Amino acid sequence: MRQCIMTVFVSLWLMGCGEQTWQTKDLSGLMPPLAFNLVDENGNDVTADQYLGRSTLLFFGFTHCPDICPTTLARLDAATQRLKETDRDDIQVLFVSVDPRRDDPASLRAYTDAFGPQFIGLTGNKAALDELTRRYRVTYGYGEEDGNGNYEVSHSSAVFAFNEQGKARVLIRDSDPMDAVVADLKTLVDDG
């Protein structure tokens, strides 16, 4: 009996000391590490390596988006505001525009500045965007132009979260409860 109890105790203890318990979709070991060659909101060529050292949230969208993008970015801002200041400082949000035709660096900077200093706009040419979206199994597409040259862009609403070494950890969906998102952001910061 004593041996059986001890075995159960050791098993439970080892489970507690193992991998993190995520409340959103666990991507650990399922997705490749953060990697890209893009242009930032200041017009500079950048690579993913320049963003290592902080937890990173990666979201694909476009500045003319009427609903998903502003809602998702505002939600990420609200979630990070619920963290301690030192934890907030460890999180950056990379907003990758898949609409480089309209989203030049200046418009990206104006857009991300509305959400806070931890939001950084990135974009690239079609080849760079296709390489990055294929890497994370994300699709995007363009609708037909109207008479004024306006068009919609379809894209995912999911947010990929990477630890400070650039390892994929979770996928945050708009259906995830805010408390789960906040808890996973805290775990992500502690994952470093």
C-alpha positions in Angstrom: 0.0 0.0 0.0 2.8 2.4 1.0 4.6 1.7 -2.3 1.5 2.4 -4.3 0.9 5.7 -2.5 4.5 6.7 -3.0 4.3 5.8 -6.8 1.2 8.0 -7.2 2.8 10.9 -5.3 6.0 10.8 -7.4 3.9 10.6 -10.6 1.8 13.6 -9.6 4.9 15.5 -8.5 6.7 14.8 -11.8 3.6 16.0 -13.7 3.7 19.2 -11.8 7.4 19.8 -12.6 7.0 19.1 -16.3 5.7 21.1 -19.1 3.7 24.3 -18.6 -0.1 23.9 -18.5 -1.5 26.3 -21.1 -5.2 27.4 -21.0 -5.3 28.3 -24.7 -4.2 26.0 -27.6 -0.8 24.5 -26.8 1.5 24.7 -29.8 4.7 23.5 -28.0 6.6 21.4 -30.4 4.0 21.7 -33.2 5.1 24.8 -34.9 8.5 26.1 -36.0 10.3 28.8 -34.1 9.8 32.5 -35.0 11.6 33.3 -38.3 11.0 36.0 -40.9 12.6 38.7 -43.1 10.2 41.7 -43.3 10.1 45.5 -43.2 9.2 47.3 -40.0 7.0 50.3 -39.5 10.1 52.5 -39.8 11.0 51.2 -43.2 13.9 49.0 -42.0 14.6 45.5 -43.1 14.2 43.3 -40.0 14.5 39.6 -39.1 12.9 37.6 -36.3 16.2 37.5 -34.5 15.9 41.2 -33.7 12.8 40.5 -31.7 14.2 37.7 -29.5 14.6 38.3 -25.8 11.0 39.3 -25.3 7.8 37.2 -25.5 6.2 37.8 -28.9 2.7 37.7 -30.0 2.4 37.4 -33.8 -0.9 38.5 -35.6 -1.6 38.8 -39.3 -4.0 41.5 -40.5 -4.3 44.8 -42.3 -4.9 48.4 -41.3 -8.1 48.8 -43.3 -9.7 45.9 -41.4 -13.1 47.0 -40.1 -13.4 44.5 -37.2 -11.1 41.6 -36.6 -7.8 43.5 -36.4 -8.8 46.4 -34.1 -10.8 44.0 -31.9 -7.9 41.5 -31.6 -5.3 44.2 -31.0 -7.5 46.0 -28.4 -8.1 42.6 -26.7 -4.3 41.9 -26.6 -3.8 45.4 -25.1 -6.5 44.7 -22.5 -4.9 41.3 -21.6 -1.4 42.8 -21.2 -2.8 45.6 -19.1 -3.9 43.0 -16.6 -0.3 41.9 -16.1 2.3 43.4 -13.7 4.2 46.2 -15.3 7.4 44.2 -15.5 5.6 41.4 -17.3 3.9 43.8 -19.7 7.4 45.2 -20.6 8.4 41.7 -21.6 5.7 41.3 -24.3 5.7 42.7 -27.8 3.0 42.3 -30.4 4.1 42.0 -34.0 1.3 43.0 -36.3 2.1 41.7 -39.8 0.1 43.4 -42.5 -0.7 41.1 -45.4 -1.8 44.1 -47.4 1.5 45.8 -48.3 -0.1 47.7 -51.2 -2.0 49.9 -48.8 0.0 49.4 -45.6 3.3 51.3 -46.0 5.5 51.8 -43.0 4.0 55.2 -42.1 0.4 53.9 -42.1 1.5 50.8 -40.1 3.2 53.0 -37.5 0.1 55.2 -37.1 -2.1 52.2 -36.7 0.1 50.3 -34.1 0.8 53.5 -32.2 -3.0 53.7 -31.4 -2.6 50.5 -29.4 0.6 51.2 -27.5 4.4 51.1 -27.6 4.6 47.3 -27.5 2.7 47.0 -30.8 5.0 46.9 -33.9 3.9 46.9 -37.5 5.6 44.7 -40.0 5.0 43.9 -43.7 6.9 42.7 -46.7 6.6 41.8 -50.4 4.3 39.0 -51.5 7.1 36.4 -51.4 8.1 37.3 -47.9 4.5 37.3 -46.7 3.8 34.0 -48.4 6.9 32.4 -46.9 5.9 33.5 -43.4 2.2 32.6 -43.7 3.1 29.1 -45.1 5.5 28.7 -42.1 2.6 29.1 -39.7 -0.1 27.5 -41.9 -2.1 30.8 -42.2 -3.9 31.9 -45.3 -4.9 35.3 -46.6 -6.5 36.6 -49.8 -7.8 39.7 -51.5 -11.4 40.4 -52.5 -12.5 42.2 -55.7 -11.8 45.9 -55.9 -14.9 48.1 -55.9 -15.2 51.3 -58.1 -13.1 53.3 -55.6 -10.3 50.8 -55.5 -11.2 49.4 -52.1 -11.1 45.7 -51.4 -11.3 43.3 -48.4 -8.5 41.1 -47.2 -9.4 37.7 -45.7 -7.0 36.6 -42.9 -6.9 34.6 -39.7 -7.9 36.0 -36.3 -5.6 33.8 -34.4 -2.5 35.1 -32.5 0.7 33.0 -32.3 2.6 33.3 -29.0 6.4 32.7 -28.8 8.6 32.7 -25.8 11.7 34.9 -25.6 13.8 32.3 -27.4 11.3 32.4 -30.3 9.7 29.0 -29.6 6.0 28.7 -30.5 4.0 28.1 -27.3 0.3 28.8 -27.8 -2.3 29.9 -30.3 -4.7 32.5 -28.9 -8.1 32.5 -30.5 -10.8 35.2 -30.2 -13.1 32.5 -28.5 -10.6 32.1 -25.7 -11.7 33.6 -22.4 -9.8 36.7 -21.3 -8.7 35.0 -18.0 -7.2 32.2 -20.0 -5.4 34.6 -22.3 -4.0 36.6 -19.3 -2.9 33.4 -17.5 -1.1 32.2 -20.6 0.6 35.5 -21.2 1.9 35.3 -17.6 3.1 31.7 -18.2 4.7 32.8 -21.5 6.7 35.6 -19.7 7.8 33.1 -17.1 8.8 30.6 -19.8 12.0 32.5 -20.6 
